[in-house]
Amino acid sequence: MNVVQEYRNPILIGVGGLVVAIILWLAWISPQSSHLSNLNNQQTQLQNQEQSLNSQLASLRTEKQQIPAKCAKLTKITTQIPSVLTPADLAAEQATFFNQLTNIGTSANVVIPTFSFSGASGASSSSSSSSSPGGVVPVPVSMTVTGNYSQMSNFVSQLDSFPRLFTIETFTLTVNPTNTGPAPSASSAKAPLWIGGTTTPGTYGPYTLTIAGSIYYTTTKNPLAACSSAEKLPLP
């Protein structure tokens, strides 16, 4: 009996200590361990988000660096196919085209005796004009141009580098009966431009060139304003 009494107290103390340890674990250590695990998971998620944001930011920086080049191309396109939203805009663009064409004619020393926007009244309304799905509307143009061989070659060359998009559907080139230079075929009023490898003299002519083509405009709003906004966009 004394032996049992002797070991009972240490056993009770040990059991009590174990119970206290379990209570402490359940009450404090285990929740803190779970909280620490959650914090570690959140840290991992935040690190992944940071990497994703850094990647997106790098992509945005690259795209911003490309904005000037893209806007330069867009400027060229909007010059070739300007935005027209009202009949007044259309009249202004047609006047600009005619002035540019007249400047080319003056530079090449040719004469433009006739010029017209065929069906221009219909082109002033997108509902009465044939329009592509992208909102591009053609405005038919017809003209006649006269000059000698050198002048006409110069005019056609400058017309090829015209700032506005101008497509030629048909053209007819004739030689007037009153030639001022040595003709490849003096007996023909419509002599060819050249025979074999013989180049036509620059003073030969005059020629008359009849052209039918189209300029174009778009009914969508000018997008260049977006370029200015994008270039001013701050990036860290």
C-alpha positions in Angstrom: 0.0 0.0 0.0 2.8 2.4 0.8 4.4 1.5 -2.6 1.2 2.4 -4.5 0.9 5.6 -2.5 4.5 6.4 -3.3 4.1 6.1 -7.2 0.5 7.5 -7.3 1.5 11.1 -6.8 4.2 11.2 -9.6 1.8 9.5 -11.9 -0.9 12.0 -11.1 1.5 14.9 -11.6 2.6 13.4 -15.0 -0.9 12.9 -16.2 -1.8 16.4 -15.1 1.1 17.8 -17.0 0.1 15.9 -20.1 -3.4 17.2 -19.8 -2.1 20.7 -19.5 0.2 20.3 -22.5 -2.8 19.0 -24.6 -4.9 21.9 -23.5 -2.1 24.4 -24.4 -1.7 22.7 -27.8 -5.4 22.8 -28.5 -5.9 26.3 -27.2 -2.8 28.1 -28.5 -0.2 26.2 -30.4 -2.4 24.5 -32.9 -4.3 27.6 -34.0 -1.1 29.6 -34.3 0.4 26.8 -36.4 -2.7 26.9 -38.7 -2.5 30.7 -38.9 1.1 30.5 -39.8 0.3 28.0 -42.5 -2.4 30.3 -43.9 0.1 33.2 -43.9 2.6 31.1 -45.8 -0.1 30.2 -48.4 -1.0 33.9 -48.7 2.6 34.8 -49.1 2.9 32.3 -52.0 -0.2 33.7 -53.6 1.0 37.2 -53.3 4.4 36.3 -54.8 2.6 34.7 -57.8 0.4 37.7 -58.3 3.5 40.0 -58.1 5.2 37.9 -60.8 2.1 38.1 -63.0 1.8 41.8 -62.5 5.5 42.4 -63.3 5.1 40.3 -66.4 2.0 42.4 -67.5 3.8 45.6 -66.7 6.8 44.6 -68.8 4.5 43.7 -71.6 2.8 47.2 -71.3 6.2 48.9 -71.3 7.1 47.1 -74.5 3.7 48.0 -76.1 4.1 51.6 -75.1 7.6 51.7 -76.8 5.9 50.5 -80.0 3.2 53.2 -79.8 5.1 55.9 -81.8 5.8 53.5 -84.7 2.2 52.2 -84.8 0.8 55.8 -84.6 3.1 56.8 -87.5 1.6 54.0 -89.6 -1.9 55.0 -88.4 -1.2 58.6 -89.4 -0.2 57.5 -92.9 -3.4 55.4 -93.2 -5.6 58.3 -92.0 -3.9 60.5 -94.6 -4.6 58.0 -97.3 -8.2 57.3 -96.2 -9.4 60.3 -94.1 -12.3 60.2 -91.7 -15.4 61.9 -93.0 -18.4 62.3 -90.6 -20.4 65.1 -92.3 -21.0 66.4 -95.8 -18.9 69.4 -94.9 -16.0 67.1 -94.1 -16.4 65.3 -97.5 -16.4 68.7 -99.4 -13.2 69.7 -97.6 -11.5 66.4 -98.3 -12.5 66.6 -102.0 -11.1 70.1 -102.2 -7.9 69.0 -100.6 -7.5 66.2 -103.1 -8.1 68.5 -106.0 -5.5 71.0 -104.7 -3.0 68.2 -104.3 -3.7 67.0 -107.8 -3.4 70.5 -109.2 0.0 70.9 -107.5 1.2 67.7 -109.1 0.0 68.9 -112.5 1.8 72.3 -112.0 5.0 70.5 -111.0 4.8 68.2 -114.1 3.8 71.1 -116.4 0.7 69.2 -117.6 -2.8 70.7 -118.2 -5.9 69.2 -116.6 -8.7 70.5 -118.8 -11.5 68.4 -117.2 -11.9 67.0 -113.7 -15.0 65.9 -111.8 -16.1 63.8 -108.8 -18.5 61.4 -110.5 -21.5 60.7 -108.3 -20.1 63.0 -105.6 -23.6 64.0 -104.5 -24.3 60.4 -103.7 -21.0 60.0 -102.0 -22.0 62.6 -99.4 -24.3 60.1 -97.8 -23.1 56.7 -96.6 -26.6 55.3 -97.0 -26.6 56.0 -100.8 -22.9 55.0 -101.4 -21.5 51.5 -101.7 -19.5 51.0 -98.5 -17.4 48.1 -97.3 -18.0 46.4 -94.0 -15.1 48.5 -92.5 -16.9 51.7 -93.4 -14.7 52.7 -96.4 -16.6 54.6 -99.1 -15.2 55.2 -102.6 -15.7 58.6 -104.4 -15.4 58.1 -108.2 -13.0 60.5 -109.9 -12.6 61.3 -113.6 -10.1 63.6 -115.3 -8.2 64.3 -118.5 -4.6 65.3 -118.7 -2.6 66.6 -121.6 1.2 67.1 -122.1 4.2 65.8 -124.0 5.8 62.5 -123.3 8.2 63.8 -120.6 5.5 65.8 -118.8 3.1 62.9 -118.8 5.7 60.5 -117.5 6.5 63.0 -114.7 2.8 63.4 -113.9 2.2 59.6 -113.7 5.3 59.1 -111.5 4.1 61.7 -109.0 0.6 60.4 -109.1 2.0 57.0 -108.1 3.4 58.5 -104.9 0.2 60.5 -104.2 -0.4 61.1 -100.4 -4.1 60.1 -100.7 -5.1 56.6 -101.7 -6.1 56.9 -105.4 -6.9 53.8 -107.4 -7.1 53.9 -111.2 -9.9 51.7 -112.7 -9.5 52.7 -116.4 -7.3 55.0 -118.4 -6.9 55.8 -122.1 -3.8 57.3 -123.7 -4.0 58.9 -127.1 -1.7 61.0 -129.2 -3.1 64.2 -130.6 -2.9 64.7 -134.4 -0.6 67.7 -134.1 2.7 66.3 -132.9 5.5 68.6 -132.0 8.3 66.1 -132.1 9.6 63.3 -134.3 6.9 60.7 -134.4 7.7 56.9 -134.4 5.1 56.7 -137.1 4.4 60.0 -138.9 1.5 58.6 -140.9 -0.5 57.6 -137.8 -2.4 60.0 -135.5 -2.3 57.4 -132.7 1.4 56.4 -132.9 2.7 53.9 -130.3 4.8 55.2 -127.4 7.8 53.3 -128.6 8.8 50.9 -131.3 11.1 48.0 -130.4 13.9 49.4 -128.2 13.6 53.0 -129.4 12.7 55.3 -126.6 10.0 57.9 -127.3 11.5 61.4 -127.3 10.5 63.5 -124.3 9.1 66.3 -126.5 6.9 64.0 -128.5 3.2 64.6 -128.2 1.0 66.1 -127.0 -0.7 63.1 -125.3 -4.2 63.1 -123.8 -4.7 60.8 -120.8 -8.2 60.0 -119.7 -8.4 58.6 -116.2 -11.3 57.1 -114.2 -10.6 56.1 -110.6 -11.6 56.6 -107.0 -10.4 58.2 -103.8 -11.7 56.8 -100.4 -12.8 58.0 -97.0 -14.0 56.2 -93.9 -17.2 56.9 -91.9 -15.5 55.9 -88.7 -14.1 58.5 -86.2 -10.5 59.5 -86.6 -8.5 57.2 -84.2 -5.4 59.4 -83.8 -6.8 60.9 -80.6 -6.2 57.5 -79.0 -2.5 57.9 -79.9 -2.1 61.1 -77.9 -3.8 59.6 -74.9 -1.7 56.4 -75.1 1.6 58.2 -75.3 0.8 60.3 -72.2 -0.1 57.2 -70.2 2.3 56.9 -67.2 3.9 53.6 -66.4 6.0 52.9 -63.3 
